[in-house]
């Protein structure tokens, strides 16, 4: 597990915190000077200060952090500016938050902080003539496509959580999703950003010059708070075909993927899940997925020319068959939708196996996929933990997850296994994060992934935009004073 | 989610609660399914937030009165249960929590009196009928009454129908194909006696003998979901005595809320002596639409006459049917089986209408916002008729559809079938 921060308790393990914030009963008035100041400036509706309210802004979908001192629910950029300035005056760090569906601890505060939760900044405009949408950060991701579709346009980035997650959170993590194999990730669809910096100043940036927008995207709220984004929209493909294939061994699935892409197929989506995932999903959706298969892959090919679409699907089908797989075409769009709903539900459905998990987000070259999935499978088998694998295999973006129960299994051993998995990726020329960010979960591994000079360059960037280190502290960059992470694998 | 809930000191209901908290991976997939999150946009009024609040209270880290306002705003619609990939039994959690916490609540005398009146009047059809009649006469006074009284008055129909006592036994027409027991329902008997009358006619027409067992009472769901656990246990045991599951092919309810309540008996009695009996009972419980759908699938549902003119029917999923009982396909299939019916889906169909048991009385503002939103969504489909399977939704939707100036009729699914059988649809 991520090491405990030096400056505050982390409510991760048993949630029996001794945080001073806990008290028997709040009396209804702001409990600290910052909350009082914010309430005075923004009014009571936009500021949460009661313990019962603040407790609920300390977690994301993977981690519990420290209960914030106050929470602001801004309704405009001006509210964000006021909140950042008030926090700065009080010497309190600021943590931005969308819907809290992130999977790397990105929006869980690691010390007593002001949380700015963007769920009420939901303005969204579509400009079909220039194929763009302008969204505030609290807009639910799926709503962008829903608003664009009547104009014959879509917004392709589609993280599994797209019914829940917000554009702001997607930008902070540079989220991906199944469609990203062919269409690219969130960052590829941003043409301009408005953000509030650590001093509370507002900036509007585009993708030229130093591409400051590109720097903000994927910075996990550590460089600035995005308050508006201009997003690119595209017309959807006219035809889509869906195929499912299952295999007796995970490596075979990876071989099929490598072969299909080498043969020239450019699927719109190419995903895989192992046996544990398939079974967790079956328990939830009862779709009749092959429970006995060790790996299942799901593929969409799409385009405006039906011959090309079916031709590409045939390439994938042949590659699967050559690797020993059994293929099945979705009969109709409803069956295809059900299969993709299954894929989207994997991550949360895994909770059926164990109450807690360590989520990896590695990306490796496609040519290395068969070796990587086999090595990770072997590490899992040897560890005695429930290790499952799924992910955007067409991108080489894999999500090995270690499922565990902290009451009976050692979080230290989980961390060690996660570290060994990260090292497998790095050894094969891979990286630590494809779409979920580094957050706190993979922060310890950054010293393995980057050389000291590069890490220093990242620290220089952070210092340039956030000199006092008040924006989402404790994320991404390991502490320079202790380069050896305390839980590092021996 | 990890927890330190003291299961040993909380007993069997503590196990139920701890299991639910354990199962939550706080992924947030429940957020878009939650009506109060849709209205308020804050985490503590979402299912995930409420689970954390209940956990903190049970662990002793948070005072109950701090958490209570957010927990009280939960409709218990269980939209989150349908949306949850991890299988968190949220409904069991909030019900058990309300039962556990209610004795510790400090409520004002007015609040206590209101709760007492609701819990006494709802399960007593005759008393409820008298109250409804009085209320009907008080309706013109509504604008000058306090909000707490205005809410319930708004929901009363313009004319409260006369009580129609149902016969103890309704014989099957033609060859007898089955024998079922029917839960007569409480408020429904007073507000919509035709629901039962139509149910008896449709079942008889299909060769099903219907018994309304003597000695039955309220299903107990209203008591249970408002935390009056002792009262709920009393009602549950009354029904277990009145319905012997061995005597019937099925035990039917035509009110989604009551049906869900009946199916919940094994959880209510978890760890208590009557648990096995409750399991046998619950195994026989079906919603009227499930039972009729079984006949349809078996090819033995009598065909109806076609609608007289092509009819666009908007079907509203009652939360306690779709989410709590998982019954979505059956009523749709029954309606589609009527020639001439064009079934349309309602936008935001999974979002609660705001009725939710006693919610209209306890959270009138949120209930009204949701009711208005539901009515707008339904009327947007321009239906000729609105069908649903729950008395609570029925009154709420009717009230808000009328408020928006529409005369579209609102009917129970089985009333639609009944009309079709008679050639009057």
Interface residues (C-beta under 8 A of the other chain):
Chain A: X13 X14 X15 X16 X17 X22 X24 X25 X26 X48 X50 X51 X52 X53 X55 X56 X57 X59 X60 X61 X73 X99 X100 X101 X117 X119 X120 X122 X138 X140 X161 X163 X164 X165 X281 X283 X284 X345 X346 X347 X348 X349 X350 X351 X352 X355 X356 X357 X406 X407
Chain B: X1 X2 X3 X4 X22 X23 X24 X25 X26 X27 X28 X29 X31 X32 X41 X42 X43 X44 X48 X49 X52 X53 X55 X56 X59 X61 X62 X63 X65 X66 X67 X69 X70 X84 X85 X86 X87
